Amino acid sequence: MTMELGGKVTIDCEKTNHRAELEFKLKPFFGGSTSINQISGKIKSGEEVLASLDGHWDGEVHINELKSGNTEIFWNPTSEVRRQRLKRHIVLFEEQTDFESERLWQHVTSAINKGDQHKATQEKFVLEEEQRNAARERKENGTEWKPLLFQHDAVTNEWRYKYEDLRPWDPLNDIAQFEKNGILQTMERHLSTGMSAKDCRRRKASDQPSNHSQNTESSCSTPESVQELSDDDGKYLGFESLCTQCGKEMNHLKEIHSAVLSLQKAQQDIHRNLSSLNKKSFHRKGSSGSFLLDSRCWFLLCIFLTCQLFINYVLK
C-alpha cells in the first residue's frame, strides 16, 4: 500500500512572463512499477511552449528544449542531494494533542506498516465517520466551524495557512526556525542590538512565490479542528521557549557584543592618552629642538597599534 501525489501545479514568474505547468500523474489501472510517481510538464513564455518535462519526481526528470531538440537531465535526486535535505523534527508523541496527525492516524499507520490493508481501511473509515458525525452535530446546533491554523480564500477557493511568511530565507540574519502551537516562527540575528523576542517572526517552512497554486488529489482526509487560537498564541515568543541551540548562539553573540564594546572603550582611552602625549612631545620639541619622541612615547604607540590590530581581527 502506497500513497501517491496527484494533481496539477502551476508556477508563474511575473518578471519574465514564464509559466511552468506540472502534472503529478496517478498510477493507471493497468500499469507496472514504472507508472508510479510520474510527472510531466511544460515551460511556456506566454502561449509559446519553450520546453517539456518528463520523468519521475522521485527519480530522473528530463527537459527537452523544443527549438534545439536537446534533451538533458533536469532533476536527479542523487544520494548527495538527499543528504542535503533538512532534518525532520517532530513533537514527542506523548506531547501531541488529539488532532496531531501522528496521533490521530496512529492505528491506520500501524496497519499499513504491518501490510494489513483491510485493517487500515477499517481504521480510516472510523476516523472519517467521526468527522462526519461531528460535522452533522455542528450543523444541527448551528455551530460554525473555525479552523485553527487555516483560512479559506474565497478568490482561489483554497485553504491557506494563516501565519505564512513568504520572504526568502536570509542566511546572514536568520538563525533558526521553530514552531509552537502550529505557528512557525524565525529567530533572527542582530549583532548591534542583540536578540529580542520581537526578532522572532512567523515564517512559512517552504519558500514559495505568492502566485504559486496547486490542486492535488489524495485518498487521505484531513481532520477538522474544533478549537480556536487564543490571543496569546499569536504573539511572538520569548527566549524561554526557544530551542537550546538558539539560546547558546544568542548568548555567544551577546558575549561578542560585550567584548567589542569593551575594546572600543579601551581604544578611546588609548586615543585620548596618545593625544595628550603628542601635545607634550610637541611642546618638548619646541623647547629642545628635537624631532624624535622619547622611548616612553614609542612604547605607548606600539601598545596602541597592537590593540588596533586586535580590534580589527575581532570585528573582521
C-alpha positions in Angstrom: 0.0 0.0 0.0 1.4 3.4 -1.0 0.2 7.0 -1.1 0.5 8.8 -4.4 0.8 12.5 -5.1 -1.6 13.5 -7.9 -2.7 16.8 -9.4 -1.6 19.9 -11.3 0.8 22.6 -10.1 1.4 26.0 -11.9 4.3 28.4 -11.2 4.2 31.9 -12.7 7.1 34.3 -13.0 5.9 37.9 -13.2 9.4 39.3 -14.3 9.9 37.0 -17.3 6.3 36.1 -18.0 7.3 32.5 -17.9 4.9 29.8 -16.7 5.6 26.2 -15.6 2.7 23.7 -15.7 3.4 20.4 -13.9 1.2 17.4 -13.6 1.8 14.7 -11.0 0.2 11.6 -12.5 -1.6 8.8 -10.6 -0.9 5.2 -11.4 -3.2 4.0 -14.1 -5.4 0.9 -13.6 -3.2 -1.1 -15.9 0.4 -0.3 -15.2 3.5 -1.6 -13.7 6.1 -0.1 -11.2 7.3 2.3 -13.9 4.0 4.1 -13.9 4.3 5.2 -10.3 5.3 8.8 -9.3 5.3 10.0 -12.9 5.5 13.7 -13.7 5.1 15.7 -16.9 5.0 19.4 -17.7 5.6 22.4 -19.9 7.6 25.6 -19.6 5.9 28.4 -21.5 6.5 32.0 -22.4 3.1 33.5 -23.0 1.4 31.0 -25.3 4.7 29.6 -26.7 5.9 26.3 -25.3 9.7 26.5 -24.7 10.4 23.1 -23.2 8.7 20.0 -22.0 9.4 17.9 -18.8 9.0 14.2 -18.3 10.1 11.6 -15.8 9.6 10.5 -12.2 9.6 13.0 -9.3 11.5 10.5 -7.1 14.0 9.7 -9.9 15.3 11.4 -13.0 13.3 14.2 -14.8 14.4 15.2 -18.3 13.9 18.5 -20.0 13.5 18.8 -23.8 14.1 22.2 -25.4 11.7 22.3 -28.4 13.7 24.7 -30.5 17.1 23.0 -30.3 15.7 19.5 -29.7 18.3 18.9 -26.9 17.3 16.7 -24.0 19.2 16.7 -20.7 18.7 15.7 -17.1 16.7 18.5 -15.3 16.4 16.8 -11.8 18.1 13.8 -10.3 17.8 13.1 -6.5 21.2 11.6 -6.0 22.5 10.4 -2.6 24.3 13.8 -2.3 21.0 15.7 -2.9 19.2 13.5 -0.4 21.8 14.2 2.3 21.2 18.0 1.9 17.5 17.6 2.9 16.5 19.4 6.1 16.4 17.2 9.2 12.9 16.3 10.3 11.9 17.3 13.8 8.6 16.1 15.3 6.8 16.7 18.5 7.1 13.9 21.0 4.2 11.6 20.7 3.1 11.9 24.4 3.1 15.7 24.0 0.8 15.7 20.9 -2.8 16.7 21.0 -5.7 14.6 19.8 -5.7 16.2 16.4 -2.0 15.9 15.6 -1.6 13.7 12.5 0.7 11.2 14.0 -1.6 10.5 17.0 -4.8 10.8 15.0 -3.7 8.3 12.3 -1.7 6.0 14.5 -3.9 3.0 14.0 -4.0 3.5 10.3 -0.2 3.9 10.2 0.3 0.8 12.3 -1.9 -1.3 9.9 -0.1 0.0 6.8 3.3 -0.8 8.4 2.1 -4.4 9.0 0.8 -4.7 5.5 -2.8 -5.2 6.7 -4.8 -3.2 4.1 -8.1 -4.4 5.4 -7.4 -3.1 8.9 -6.0 0.2 7.6 -9.2 0.7 5.6 -11.4 0.0 8.6 -9.4 2.4 10.9 -9.6 5.1 8.2 -13.4 4.6 7.9 -13.7 5.0 11.7 -11.9 8.4 11.6 -13.9 9.7 8.6 -17.2 8.6 10.2 -16.3 10.5 13.4 -15.6 13.6 11.3 -19.0 13.2 9.5 -20.8 12.9 12.8 -19.1 15.9 14.3 -19.9 18.0 11.2 -23.6 16.8 11.4 -23.8 17.8 15.0 -22.4 21.3 14.3 -24.9 21.8 11.6 -27.8 20.7 13.8 -26.6 23.0 16.6 -25.8 25.9 14.3 -22.2 25.9 15.4 -19.7 27.5 13.0 -16.5 25.5 12.4 -13.5 27.8 12.8 -10.2 26.2 11.6 -7.3 26.6 13.9 -4.4 27.4 11.5 -6.0 27.8 8.1 -8.4 30.2 6.5 -10.4 30.0 3.3 -9.5 32.1 0.3 -12.8 33.0 -1.5 -10.9 34.2 -4.6 -8.9 31.0 -5.3 -11.3 28.7 -3.3 -8.3 27.3 -1.4 -7.3 26.9 2.2 -4.2 28.9 3.2 -2.0 28.8 6.3 -2.8 31.8 8.5 0.7 32.6 9.5 2.6 32.1 6.3 5.7 34.3 5.6 6.9 34.1 2.0 10.0 36.2 2.4 13.3 34.5 1.3 15.5 33.0 4.0 18.3 35.3 4.9 21.4 33.3 5.9 23.1 36.4 7.3 20.3 37.3 9.6 18.1 34.2 10.2 19.4 31.7 12.7 16.8 29.1 13.1 13.1 28.3 12.7 10.9 26.9 15.4 7.2 26.1 16.0 4.8 26.4 18.9 1.1 25.6 18.7 1.3 25.2 15.0 2.8 28.7 14.4 6.1 28.7 12.6 8.5 31.5 13.6 12.0 32.6 12.8 14.8 33.6 15.2 16.9 36.4 13.8 20.4 37.7 14.5 21.0 41.3 15.2 24.7 41.8 16.3 24.3 45.5 17.1 21.3 45.2 19.4 21.4 41.6 20.5 18.5 39.3 20.3 15.0 40.2 21.5 11.6 38.5 21.5 10.5 40.9 18.8 13.1 39.5 16.4 11.1 36.2 16.1 8.9 36.5 13.1 6.4 34.0 11.8 7.5 32.3 8.7 6.4 29.5 6.4 8.5 26.4 6.2 8.9 26.4 2.5 9.6 29.5 0.4 7.1 29.7 -2.5 6.0 32.6 -4.6 2.7 34.2 -3.7 1.2 33.3 -7.0 2.1 29.6 -6.6 -1.1 27.5 -6.7 -1.8 23.8 -6.7 -4.7 21.4 -6.9 -3.8 18.0 -5.5 -5.7 14.7 -5.2 -5.3 12.4 -2.3 -7.0 9.4 -0.7 -6.5 10.8 2.8 -8.9 13.1 4.5 -8.0 16.0 6.8 -9.4 16.1 10.3 -11.2 19.2 11.3 -10.1 21.4 14.2 -12.6 22.3 16.8 -10.6 24.9 18.8 -9.6 28.4 18.1 -6.3 30.0 18.9 -6.2 32.3 21.9 -4.9 35.9 21.7 -1.6 34.9 23.3 -0.9 32.2 20.8 -0.4 34.7 18.0 2.2 36.7 19.9 5.9 36.4 19.5 7.6 34.0 21.9 10.3 35.0 24.4 13.7 33.5 24.9 12.4 30.9 27.4 10.6 29.0 24.6 13.5 28.9 22.2 15.5 25.8 21.5 18.7 25.2 23.4 20.9 25.7 20.3 19.3 29.1 19.6 19.8 30.1 23.2 23.5 29.2 23.1 24.1 31.1 19.9 22.3 34.1 21.3 24.5 34.1 24.5 27.6 33.8 22.3 26.5 36.8 20.3 25.9 38.8 23.5 29.4 37.9 24.7 31.0 39.1 21.4 29.0 42.3 21.6 30.1 43.0 25.1 33.8 42.3 24.2 33.5 44.7 21.2 32.1 47.4 23.4 35.0 46.9 25.9 37.6 47.1 23.2 36.0 50.2 21.7 36.1 51.9 25.1 39.8 50.9 25.6 40.6 52.3 22.1 39.0 55.6 23.1 41.1 55.8 26.3 44.3 55.0 24.4 43.5 57.6 21.8 43.0 60.3 24.5 46.3 59.3 26.2 48.1 59.5 22.9 46.7 62.9 22.1 47.9 64.1 25.4 51.3 62.6 24.9 51.6 64.1 21.4 50.8 67.6 22.8 53.6 67.1 25.4 56.0 65.8 22.9 55.4 68.8 20.5 55.9 71.2 23.4 59.1 69.4 24.3 60.3 69.6 20.7 59.7 73.3 20.7 61.9 73.8 23.7 64.7 71.3 22.9 64.6 71.4 19.1 64.4 67.5 18.9 62.0 65.9 16.4 62.1 62.4 18.0 59.8 61.1 20.7 61.3 59.6 23.8 61.2 55.9 24.5 58.1 56.1 26.6 56.1 57.6 23.7 57.3 54.9 21.3 56.3 52.2 23.8 52.8 53.6 24.1 52.4 53.9 20.4 53.3 50.2 20.0 50.7 49.3 22.5 48.1 51.3 20.6 48.9 49.7 17.3 48.7 46.2 18.9 45.3 47.0 20.3 44.1 48.4 17.0 45.2 45.2 15.1 43.4 43.0 17.7 40.2 45.0 17.4 40.3 44.7 13.6 40.8 40.9 13.9 37.8 40.6 16.2 35.5 42.7 14.1 36.6 41.1 10.8 
